[in-house]
């Protein structure tokens, strides 16, 4: 090829020139032949890039820097085998407005006809498109870099270029010129996209699938520009009039996505995104048929947000790290002579910000396991802030680091702040835990450029890249998961029953972790509690006997948590909300114990009744016995007195005779010590005669006593007989037990002989009554 106006020529290779930072894309072409076989062919495209111009020619001489300079080209090439190349767009064409660029991206997408938004069997596949996104270009005059945010497209034919059945024998050749796009097929989709100009970004194409409701999208991730390294993620639905959507930096297009976006924050989120959420409540009948999102309420107004922005407090991190004077100024305290606008709930918002920073911050420890634990890290204060300041006396006024301006100090109403004077100390601070239950940490890839991305297994995957520090390279892998799982209650207790077991499931594979909350009358009984699919939830602790609130109406909310951290954002009684009336179980242990105790008490009462009844019977019997004994004693005493009165004369005479006989015996015994054996026998005979006379007098007295008391013994009173016999024994002076038994047996024998038949019958009847009484006593003792 001629070099300018000189006769010299240069060699022009039939392929693209040496370059860097160019874009490459692949198109899959196929056709159905007459024999019903399918012939497929892949086409590779190379677009743009940077070339190094070693020397420039100015007329007939060379000019420019000795080592050359970098130039962004705008040409495009295609090949089916990587050997044979054809240029589909010449470099620096005057009729094209496509600017040369490098560090851009290119994708080949397939357009489809959709019926009602869904891909059907009648859908007809349209032509393919080569899309080119952004990049950077060089201005040779200004020697500066310009970052672009435009989108270009090239319509691509779908027919293969070389079909063997149609006579194409040159492998990789271009038999059909119609397979090459023309320069007129290059059109601009948008010259100013919603995302900022950038280079080094990553793009990936998501084809229509059943898992994504047959929608295809393009994702643009990261990159860099003059402002620095970017970390935002954008998506586009490939329609010309559709806007690009940012995952977290733009307003979502639907209420569902807006609710999901509000729940995910990080330490760099604007303060206006910090909100308070409330779960939807069932109606008066306990139903929530429609799927309902959380209700979001701002903590501070937009005017308050503007006031904090004036003080340099714009993000969660800014408010959490604000110093004493900034916080007090937002509370309305400023130096004398200055006016500070008060921001209501600033302390509450600050407590939420501090908790959110603590929850979502990633903490790296610069020390290893071999370092000592007491090594102080950089930026760490060696002394904790003092809370004893500004209290008068010897205490110094509070300064930065002594107090945060919001934390209550027990027993202190005001503190002296250096330069401000007395400042009111908040006495209480709202709990931020309820707000943090509904706010989750936003997990996004860090800022990076020149990373790689692919769509695999239904997910967009981002791999590696360069961070904002060019010496730090990433080797992480991120996946994008925008689908919120939907939990449902698979097993639940019946209303008005003591059942307490719940089991959960979800519509997303891998979402086997669940969180549940229990509410009663709109008040949280327990916060969100984590469980698994196999463990479920047991609310038996609601039993008032176990310290729970007891029976009543309760509402249980459950949400699934997938591996990406997404949760349910819609609730309905058809799936993940259940309202039921809980009835504590019957305490069978206590009931059994009460039954056993009652039976024992009844048995003890019965035995006590029997004992008291037997005791009363015995008391009555003893009373009757005592009465009879008293009567018999009185009667016996009367008889004894009468007998004693009758025997007094004879007893006196008998006593005198006995004294004379005793004296004679004593004299006789003393004289008989030295007498002979005959004298002893005479004395023995005399003593026997005295004994017989005494026995006869005793028997006569006994006979008279028995005759006088015979009428009383006829009543069958055994006690009287025993008393009488005991009295008879007391009156008698038997010489021996055998003699006494023989004496009484003789008396009874003589009395039996003297009894008539009538008296015998009466005595037998008396003995029969005595045996009956004894049998009755034995029965009473045996049966109580």
C-alpha positions in Angstrom: 0.0 0.0 0.0 1.3 3.4 -0.9 2.6 5.5 1.9 1.3 9.0 1.4 2.4 10.8 -1.7 5.7 8.9 -1.8 6.5 6.0 -4.0 7.3 4.0 -0.9 4.9 1.3 0.1 4.2 -0.6 3.3 3.0 -4.1 3.9 -0.7 -4.2 5.0 -1.6 -7.5 6.9 -5.1 -8.9 6.3 -6.0 -8.6 10.1 -6.2 -6.0 12.8 -3.1 -4.2 13.8 -1.3 -4.7 17.1 -3.4 -3.2 19.9 -4.4 -3.4 23.5 -7.6 -2.8 25.6 -9.8 -3.8 22.7 -13.2 -5.6 23.0 -14.0 -9.1 21.8 -17.4 -10.8 21.3 -18.6 -14.1 19.9 -21.8 -14.7 17.8 -23.3 -18.2 17.4 -24.8 -18.7 13.9 -26.6 -21.7 12.5 -28.9 -22.7 9.6 -31.1 -25.7 8.8 -30.2 -27.4 5.6 -32.4 -29.2 3.1 -31.6 -32.6 4.6 -32.9 -31.2 8.0 -29.4 -31.1 9.4 -28.2 -28.1 11.3 -25.0 -26.3 10.4 -23.5 -24.1 13.0 -20.8 -21.5 12.8 -19.2 -19.1 15.3 -18.1 -15.6 14.4 -15.6 -13.6 16.4 -15.6 -9.8 16.5 -12.8 -7.4 17.5 -13.7 -3.8 18.1 -11.4 -0.8 18.8 -8.5 -0.6 21.2 -5.3 1.3 21.6 -2.5 1.2 19.2 1.0 2.6 19.6 2.0 4.9 16.8 5.7 4.9 16.6 6.0 7.6 13.9 3.7 10.1 12.2 4.3 11.4 8.7 3.9 15.1 8.0 3.9 15.4 4.3 7.3 13.9 3.2 8.9 13.8 6.6 8.3 12.1 9.9 7.2 13.9 13.0 5.9 13.2 16.5 7.7 11.8 19.6 10.5 9.4 19.1 8.9 6.7 21.2 5.5 7.1 19.6 2.2 7.7 21.3 -1.0 5.8 22.1 -4.0 6.2 19.7 -7.6 4.9 20.1 -8.9 3.3 17.0 -12.5 2.7 15.9 -12.2 -0.2 13.4 -13.9 -3.5 13.7 -12.9 -7.0 12.4 -14.6 -10.4 12.2 -13.4 -14.0 11.6 -14.9 -17.5 11.7 -11.7 -19.3 12.4 -9.2 -16.8 13.7 -7.1 -17.1 10.6 -9.1 -15.3 7.9 -10.2 -11.8 9.0 -12.4 -9.3 7.3 -12.7 -5.6 8.2 -16.4 -4.7 8.8 -15.6 -1.1 9.8 -12.6 0.8 8.5 -10.6 3.0 10.9 -11.3 6.7 11.1 -14.2 6.5 8.6 -15.5 9.9 7.8 -19.2 8.8 7.6 -19.2 7.2 11.1 -19.6 9.0 14.4 -18.4 6.1 16.3 -15.3 7.3 18.1 -12.2 5.3 18.6 -12.0 3.9 22.1 -10.3 1.4 24.4 -11.0 -0.3 27.7 -14.7 -0.7 26.6 -16.8 -3.9 26.4 -18.8 -5.6 23.7 -21.5 -8.2 23.8 -23.6 -10.1 21.2 -27.2 -10.4 22.3 -30.2 -12.2 20.8 -33.5 -10.4 20.3 -36.7 -12.3 20.7 -40.4 -11.6 20.0 -42.4 -11.9 23.2 -46.2 -12.5 23.4 -47.5 -10.6 26.5 -44.0 -10.5 27.9 -43.5 -14.3 27.9 -41.6 -16.4 25.5 -44.0 -18.8 23.8 -43.7 -21.7 21.3 -44.7 -19.3 18.6 -42.0 -16.8 19.4 -39.8 -15.9 16.4 -36.2 -15.2 16.9 -35.1 -11.9 15.5 -31.6 -10.7 14.4 -28.6 -10.5 16.7 -26.9 -7.3 17.8 -23.4 -6.4 18.7 -23.5 -3.9 21.6 -20.6 -1.7 22.6 -20.5 0.1 26.0 -18.5 3.1 27.1 -14.7 3.2 27.2 -12.1 5.9 27.2 -10.7 7.8 24.3 -7.7 10.1 23.9 -7.7 13.6 22.6 -4.5 14.0 20.6 -4.8 17.8 20.6 -5.5 18.3 24.3 -3.5 15.2 25.4 -6.3 14.2 27.9 -8.4 11.2 28.5 -12.2 11.3 28.0 -14.5 8.7 29.6 -17.6 7.8 27.6 -21.0 6.5 28.7 -22.6 5.9 25.2 -24.0 2.6 23.9 -23.7 1.5 20.3 -25.2 -1.4 18.4 -24.5 -3.3 15.2 -27.1 -5.5 13.5 -25.6 -8.8 12.7 -26.7 -11.3 10.1 -27.6 -14.8 11.3 -26.6 -16.8 8.2 -23.3 -18.6 8.3 -20.6 -17.2 5.9 -19.4 -20.6 4.6 -21.8 -23.5 4.2 -20.1 -26.7 2.8 -23.4 -28.0 1.4 -23.6 -24.9 -0.8 -20.2 -25.4 -2.3 -18.0 -23.5 0.2 -14.7 -25.4 0.3 -12.5 -22.8 1.8 -12.6 -23.3 5.5 -13.0 -20.0 7.2 -13.8 -18.2 4.0 -16.6 -15.8 3.3 -18.7 -17.3 0.6 -21.7 -15.1 1.2 -21.1 -11.4 1.4 -24.4 -10.9 3.1 -23.0 -12.5 6.2 -20.9 -9.3 6.7 -22.6 -6.3 8.4 -22.5 -3.1 6.6 -21.4 0.3 7.8 -25.0 1.5 7.8 -25.8 -1.1 10.5 -23.9 0.9 13.1 -26.3 3.0 15.2 -26.2 4.7 18.6 -28.6 3.4 21.2 -27.9 6.2 23.7 -25.1 8.8 23.7 -25.6 9.6 27.4 -26.6 6.6 29.5 -27.7 6.8 33.2 -24.3 5.5 34.4 -21.3 7.8 34.4 -18.6 7.6 31.8 -16.0 4.9 32.6 -13.5 2.4 31.3 -12.3 -1.0 32.5 -15.9 -1.9 33.5 -17.4 -5.4 33.1 -20.6 -6.4 31.2 -22.5 -9.7 31.1 -25.6 -10.8 29.3 -28.4 -12.7 31.0 -30.5 -14.7 28.4 -34.2 -15.3 28.9 -34.9 -18.3 31.1 -37.8 -19.7 33.0 -36.0 -18.8 36.3 -36.0 -15.1 35.3 -39.5 -15.0 33.8 -38.0 -15.0 30.3 -36.5 -11.6 30.5 -33.0 -10.8 29.2 -30.9 -8.1 30.6 -27.4 -6.7 30.5 -25.4 -5.9 33.7 -22.6 -3.3 33.8 -20.3 -3.5 36.9 -17.6 -1.3 38.2 -14.9 0.5 36.2 -13.0 3.7 36.7 -13.0 7.3 35.6 -11.4 10.6 36.7 -13.3 10.4 40.0 -11.8 7.1 41.0 -12.7 3.4 41.0 -16.4 2.6 40.8 -18.4 -0.2 42.5 -21.9 0.4 41.3 -24.0 -2.3 39.4 -26.4 -1.3 36.6 -28.9 -3.4 34.7 -30.7 -2.7 31.4 -33.6 -4.6 29.7 -32.3 -4.1 26.1 -35.2 -1.9 25.1 -34.3 1.4 23.5 -36.6 3.4 25.8 -35.9 1.5 29.0 -33.7 3.2 31.5 -30.7 1.8 33.2 -31.4 0.8 36.8 -28.8 0.9 39.6 -29.0 -1.8 42.3 -28.7 0.6 45.2 -28.0 4.1 43.8 -31.3 4.8 41.9 -35.0 4.7 42.7 -36.4 1.2 42.0 -39.0 0.8 39.4 -41.5 -1.2 41.6 -42.8 -1.0 45.1 -41.4 -4.5 45.7 -37.9 -3.5 44.8 -38.1 -0.3 46.7 -39.1 -2.1 49.8 -36.2 -4.6 49.3 -33.8 -1.7 48.7 -34.8 0.2 51.8 -34.0 -2.8 54.0 -30.3 -3.0 52.8 -27.9 -0.4 54.0 -24.2 0.0 54.6 -22.1 2.5 56.5 -21.9 4.8 53.4 -25.7 4.9 52.9 -27.3 8.4 53.1 -29.1 9.2 56.3 -32.4 9.7 54.4 -32.4 5.9 53.7 -32.4 5.0 57.4 -36.1 4.3 58.2 -38.2 2.6 60.8 -40.2 -0.5 59.5 -43.4 -2.0 60.8 -44.8 -5.4 59.8 -48.3 -5.5 58.3 -51.0 -6.5 60.8 -54.0 -8.8 60.1 -57.5 -7.3 60.0 -60.0 -7.6 62.8 -60.9 -11.1 61.7 -57.3 -12.2 61.7 -56.7 -12.3 57.9 -54.1 -10.8 55.7 -55.0 -12.2 52.3 -53.1 -9.8 50.1 -49.3 -9.9 50.1 -48.3 -6.7 51.9 -44.9 -5.1 52.3 -43.4 -3.5 55.4 -44.5 0.0 56.3 -41.6 2.4 56.2 -41.5 5.6 58.3 -38.7 8.2 58.2 -37.0 9.0 61.4 -36.1 12.6 60.5 -37.6 14.9 57.8 -35.9 16.1 54.6 -35.4 19.5 56.2 -33.5 17.9 59.1 -31.4 15.9 56.5 -30.5 19.3 54.9 -29.6 20.7 58.3 -27.2 17.8 59.0 -25.7 18.0 55.5 -24.8 21.7 56.2 -22.7 20.4 59.2 -21.1 17.8 57.0 -23.1 14.9 58.3 -24.5 13.1 55.2 -24.0 9.4 55.7 -24.4 6.8 58.4 -20.7 6.8 59.0 -20.6 10.6 59.3 -23.2 10.7 62.1 -21.7 7.7 63.9 -18.3 9.3 64.0 -19.5 12.9 64.7 -17.7 14.6 67.6 -19.2 16.2 70.7 -19.6 19.7 69.4 -21.2 18.6 66.1 -23.8 16.4 67.9 -24.6 19.3 70.4 -25.0 21.7 67.5 -27.5 19.3 65.9 -29.2 19.2 69.3 -29.5 23.0 69.3 -26.5 24.0 71.4 -23.9 26.3 69.9 -21.4 28.9 71.0 -22.9 32.0 72.7 -24.2 34.4 70.1 -24.8 31.7 67.5 -28.0 30.0 66.4 -28.2 26.3 65.9 -31.3 24.6 64.4 -32.3 21.7 66.5 -32.8 18.3 64.7 -35.4 16.2 66.6 -34.5 12.5 67.1 -30.9 13.1 66.2 -29.7 11.1 69.2 -32.0 8.2 68.2 -30.7 8.4 64.7 -27.2 8.5 66.0 -27.8 5.4 68.1 -29.1 3.6 65.0 -26.1 4.7 63.0 -23.6 3.5 65.6 -25.3 0.1 65.8 -25.4 -0.1 62.0 -21.7 0.7 61.7 -20.9 -1.9 64.4 -23.0 -4.4 62.6 -21.8 -3.9 59.0 -18.2 -2.9 59.4 -15.5 -5.4 58.4 -12.8 -5.3 61.0 -9.3 -6.4 60.1 -6.8 -7.3 62.8 -3.2 -6.3 61.8 -1.7 -8.6 64.4 -1.1 -12.3 64.1 -1.8 -15.0 66.6 1.9 -14.8 67.7 1.6 -11.1 68.7 0.8 -10.0 72.2 -2.8 -9.1 72.9 -1.8 -5.9 74.7 -0.3 -4.4 71.5 -2.2 -1.2 70.7 -3.5 -0.8 67.2 -3.0 2.3 65.2 -5.7 4.9 65.9 -6.7 3.2 69.1 -7.0 5.4 72.2 -4.9 4.2 75.1 -7.2 5.7 77.7 -11.0 5.4 77.7 -13.0 8.6 77.6 -13.9 10.0 81.0 -17.5 10.4 81.9 -16.7 12.5 85.0 -16.6 15.9 83.5 -18.5 19.2 83.6 -20.1 18.5 87.0 -18.7 21.5 88.8 -16.3 21.5 91.7 -13.0 20.1 90.8 -14.3 18.5 87.6 -13.1 20.0 84.3 -15.5 21.0 81.6 -16.3 18.3 79.0 -14.3 18.4 75.8 -14.0 16.2 72.7 -13.6 12.6 73.7 -15.2 13.0 77.2 -18.8 12.7 76.2 -20.6 12.0 72.9 -23.5 14.5 73.6 -26.3 11.9 73.6 -25.5 9.1 76.1 -27.4 9.5 79.4 -25.3 10.0 82.5 -27.0 8.5 85.6 -27.9 11.1 88.2 -26.7 14.0 86.1 -29.2 16.5 84.5 -26.7 19.0 83.1 -23.0 19.1 82.3 -20.6 22.0 81.6 -19.2 21.8 78.1 -16.1 23.8 77.4 -17.2 26.9 75.3 -20.9 26.1 75.4 -21.8 26.2 79.1 -24.4 24.0 80.7 -25.9 21.4 78.3 -28.9 19.3 79.1 -28.2 15.6 79.4 -30.8 13.2 77.8 -32.3 11.1 80.5 -33.3 8.2 78.3 -32.4 7.0 74.9 -34.7 4.9 72.6 -33.7 1.4 71.9 -32.4 0.9 68.4 -32.6 -2.9 68.4 -36.1 -3.0 67.0 -35.0 -0.9 64.0 -31.9 -3.0 63.3 -34.0 -6.1 63.2 -35.4 -4.9 59.8 -32.2 -3.4 58.4 -29.6 -5.7 56.8 -26.0 -5.0 55.7 -25.7 -4.3 52.0 -23.1 -6.6 50.5 -21.7 -5.3 47.2 -18.3 -5.9 45.5 -15.7 -3.3 46.3 -14.7 -0.8 43.7 -12.8 -2.5 40.9 -11.9 -2.4 37.2 -10.7 -4.8 34.6 -12.6 -7.6 36.3 -14.3 -10.5 34.5 -18.0 -11.5 34.6 -20.0 -14.4 33.2 -23.6 -15.8 33.4 -23.6 -19.3 34.7 -26.1 -21.6 36.4 -28.7 -18.8 36.3 -26.5 -16.4 38.1 -24.2 -13.4 37.3 -20.7 -14.1 38.6 -18.0 -11.4 39.0 -14.4 -12.5 39.3 -11.3 -10.6 40.4 -10.2 -7.2 39.3 -8.0 -4.3 40.4 -8.9 -2.2 43.4 -8.6 1.5 43.9 -5.0 0.8 44.9 -3.4 -0.4 41.7 -1.1 -2.6 43.6 -3.9 -4.6 45.1 -5.6 -7.3 43.0 -8.8 -9.1 43.9 -9.2 -12.9 43.7 -12.8 -13.0 45.0 -15.9 -14.3 43.3 -19.3 -12.5 43.7 -22.7 -13.7 42.6 -25.8 -11.4 42.2 -29.0 -12.7 43.7 -31.9 -10.3 43.5 -34.7 -12.8 44.2 -36.4 -12.7 47.6 -37.4 -16.1 48.9 -41.0 -16.8 50.0 -41.4 -18.7 53.2 -44.5 -20.7 54.0 -45.7 -22.5 57.1 -45.8 -26.2 56.4 -47.0 -27.4 59.8 -48.9 -25.3 62.3 -51.0 -25.9 65.4 -54.7 -25.7 65.4 -56.5 -22.8 66.9 -57.8 -23.2 70.5 -55.6 -26.2 71.1 -52.4 -26.7 73.2 -50.4 -27.6 70.1 -47.2 -25.6 69.8 -45.0 -26.9 66.9 -44.3 -25.0 63.7 -42.3 -26.1 60.7 -41.3 -23.9 57.7 -40.3 -24.3 54.1 -39.5 -21.9 51.2 -39.8 -21.7 47.4 -36.0 -21.3 46.9 -33.5 -24.1 47.0 -30.9 -23.5 49.7 -33.1 -21.2 51.7 -33.3 -23.5 54.7 -32.7 -20.8 57.4 -35.7 -19.0 58.8 -36.5 -16.2 61.1 -39.8 -16.0 63.1 -41.3 -13.4 65.3 -44.3 -13.7 67.7 -46.7 -10.8 68.3 -49.7 -10.3 70.5 -52.0 -7.3 70.1 -49.4 -5.5 67.9 -46.7 -5.9 70.6 -43.6 -8.0 70.0 -43.4 -11.0 72.3 -40.0 -12.1 71.0 -37.7 -10.5 68.4 -36.8 -12.2 65.1 -35.4 -15.6 66.2 -33.3 -17.8 63.9 -34.2 -21.5 63.2 -33.8 -24.1 60.5 -36.1 -26.1 58.3 -35.6 -29.3 60.4 -35.7 -27.6 63.8 -38.8 -25.5 63.3 -40.2 -23.5 66.2 -41.8 -24.6 69.4 -43.9 -22.0 71.3 -44.7 -24.2 74.3 -43.1 -21.6 76.5 -46.3 -19.5 76.0 -47.8 -21.6 78.8 -48.4 -19.4 81.8 -47.3 -22.3 84.0 -43.9 -22.0 82.4 -43.7 -18.2 82.8 -45.3 -17.3 79.5 -48.1 -14.9 78.8 -50.7 -17.6 78.7 -53.7 -18.2 76.5 -54.8 -15.7 73.9 -54.6 -14.6 70.2 -51.1 -14.6 68.7 -49.6 -13.8 65.3 -46.5 -15.6 64.0 -44.5 -14.1 61.2 -41.8 -16.1 59.4 -39.3 -15.2 56.7 -36.8 -17.3 54.8 -33.1 -16.4 54.5 -31.3 -17.5 51.3 -27.5 -17.8 51.0 -27.3 -14.3 49.6 -29.0 -12.8 52.7 -32.3 -12.0 51.0 -35.4 -12.3 53.0 -39.2 -12.2 52.6 -40.4 -8.7 52.1 -44.1 -9.5 51.6 -46.4 -11.2 54.2 -49.8 -12.8 53.9 -51.8 -15.3 56.0 -51.8 -17.6 53.0 -48.1 -18.3 53.3 -45.9 -16.8 56.1 -48.3 -15.3 58.6 -50.5 -17.4 61.0 -52.9 -16.1 63.7 -54.3 -18.5 66.2 -55.7 -18.8 69.7 -53.4 -20.6 72.0 -54.7 -22.6 74.9 -52.2 -24.0 77.4 -52.1 -27.8 77.7 -53.8 -29.5 80.6 -51.1 -30.2 83.3 -51.7 -34.0 83.5 -48.9 -34.4 86.0 -50.5 -31.9 88.3 -53.9 -33.4 87.7 -52.6 -36.9 88.4 -50.9 -35.6 91.5 -54.1 -33.9 92.6 -56.1 -37.1 91.9 -53.7 -39.2 93.9 -53.6 -36.7 96.7 -57.4 -36.5 96.7 -57.7 -40.3 96.9 -55.2 -40.4 99.7 -57.0 -37.6 101.5 -60.3 -39.4 101.1 -58.8 -42.6 102.4 -57.2 -40.8 105.3 -60.5 -39.1 106.0 -62.4 -42.4 105.9 -59.9 -44.1 108.2 -60.0 -41.1 110.5 -63.8 -41.4 110.5 -63.6 -45.1 111.3 -61.1 -44.4 114.0 -63.2 -41.7 115.6 -66.3 -43.8 115.3 -64.6 -46.7 117.0 -63.2 -44.4 119.6 -66.7 -42.9 120.2 -68.1 -46.4 120.5 -65.4 -47.4 122.9 -65.9 -44.2 124.9 -69.6 -45.0 125.1 -68.9 -48.6 126.1 -66.3 -47.4 128.7 -68.8 -44.9 130.0 -71.5 -47.5 130.4 -68.9 -49.8 132.0 -67.8 -47.0 134.4 -71.5 -46.4 135.2 -72.0 -50.1 135.9 -68.8 -50.3 137.9 -69.8 -47.2 139.8 -73.2 -48.7 140.6 -71.6 -52.0 141.5 -69.1 -50.3 143.7 -71.9 -48.4 145.5 -73.9 -51.6 145.9 -70.8 -53.6 147.0 -70.0 -50.9 149.5 -73.5 -51.0 150.9 -73.3 -54.8 151.2 -69.9 -54.6 152.7 -71.0 -52.1 155.2 -74.0 -54.2 156.1 -71.8 -57.4 156.4 -69.2 -55.4 158.4 -71.9 -54.2 160.8 -73.1 -57.8 161.2 -69.7 -59.2 161.9 -68.4 -56.5 164.2 -69.5 -58.4 167.4 -68.3 -61.8 166.2 -65.1 -60.2 164.9 -64.4 -58.6 168.3 -65.0 -62.0 170.0 -62.9 -63.8 167.4 -60.1 -61.3 167.8 -60.0 -61.9 171.5 -59.9 -65.6 171.0 -57.2 -65.3 168.4 -55.1 -63.2 170.7 -55.5 -65.7 173.5 -54.7 -68.5 171.0 -51.7 -66.6 169.7 -50.4 -66.0 173.2 -50.9 -69.7 174.0 -49.1 -70.7 170.8 -46.2 -68.4 171.5 -45.9 -69.8 175.0 -46.3 -73.2 173.8 -43.7 -72.8 171.1 -41.2 -71.4 173.5 -41.8 -74.3 175.9 -41.7 -76.9 173.1 -38.3 -76.0 172.0 -36.9 -78.3 174.7 -39.9 -80.7 174.7 -40.1 -84.0 173.1 -41.5 -85.1 169.8 -44.9 -85.8 171.3 -45.2 -82.3 172.5 -44.5 -81.0 168.9 -47.3 -83.2 167.5 -49.7 -81.9 170.1 -48.9 -78.3 169.1 -49.3 -79.2 165.4 -52.7 -80.7 166.1 -53.7 -77.6 168.1 -52.6 -75.3 165.2 -54.6 -77.3 162.7 -57.7 -77.1 164.8 -57.2 -73.3 164.9 -56.8 -73.2 161.1 -59.9 -75.3 160.5 -62.0 -73.1 162.8 -60.7 -70.0 161.0 -61.5 -71.6 157.6 -65.0 -72.4 158.7 -65.6 -68.9 159.9 -64.2 -67.6 156.5 -66.5 -69.9 154.5 -69.5 -68.8 156.4 -68.8 -65.2 155.7 -68.2 -66.0 152.0 -71.5 -67.9 151.8 -73.4 -65.0 153.3 -71.8 -62.5 150.9 -72.6 -64.6 147.8 -76.2 -65.1 148.9 -76.7 -61.4 149.4 -75.3 -60.5 145.9 -76.9 -63.4 144.0 -79.7 -61.1 142.8 -77.2 -58.7 141.3 -75.2 -61.4 139.6 -78.4 -62.6 137.9 -78.2 -59.5 135.7 -75.1 -61.0 134.0 -72.7 -58.3 135.2 -69.3 -59.8 135.0 -67.6 -56.8 136.4 -69.6 -57.2 139.6 -68.6 -60.8 139.9 -64.9 -59.9 139.4 -65.2 -57.1 141.9 -66.9 -59.3 144.4 -64.3 -62.1 144.0 -61.5 -59.6 144.4 -63.1 -58.3 147.5 -63.5 -61.8 148.8 -59.8 -62.5 148.1 -58.9 -59.3 149.9 -60.9 -60.3 153.0 -59.5 -63.8 153.1 -56.0 -64.7 154.2 -55.0 -67.9 152.4 -52.0 -69.6 153.5 -51.0 -70.7 149.9 -52.2 -70.4 146.3 -53.1 -74.0 146.1 -55.0 -73.8 149.3 -56.9 -70.7 148.0 -57.8 -72.4 144.7 -58.9 -75.5 146.5 -60.9 -73.4 148.9 -62.8 -71.5 146.2 -63.4 -74.6 144.1 -64.8 -76.3 147.1 -67.1 -73.4 147.8 -68.4 -73.4 144.2 -68.9 -77.2 144.3 -70.9 -77.0 147.5 -72.9 -74.0 146.1 -73.6 -75.9 142.9 -74.9 -78.8 144.9 -77.2 -76.6 146.9 -78.7 -74.9 143.7 -82.1 -76.0 142.6 -83.0 -76.6 138.9 -84.5 -73.2 138.6 -81.3 -71.6 139.8 -79.2 -73.7 137.5 -81.3 -72.6 134.5 -80.9 -69.0 135.7 -77.1 -69.4 136.0 -76.8 -71.1 132.6 -78.7 -68.1 131.1 -76.4 -65.7 132.8 -73.4 -67.6 131.6 -74.8 -67.6 128.0 -75.3 -63.8 128.2 -71.8 -63.4 129.5 -70.5 -65.4 126.5 -72.6 -63.3 124.2 -71.1 -60.1 125.6 -67.6 -61.5 125.3 -68.3 -62.4 121.7 -69.7 -58.9 121.0 -66.5 -57.4 122.5 -64.3 -59.5 120.3 -66.3 -58.5 117.3 -66.0 -54.8 118.2 -62.3 -55.2 118.6 -62.0 -57.0 115.3 -64.2 -54.9 113.1 -63.8 -51.5 114.8 
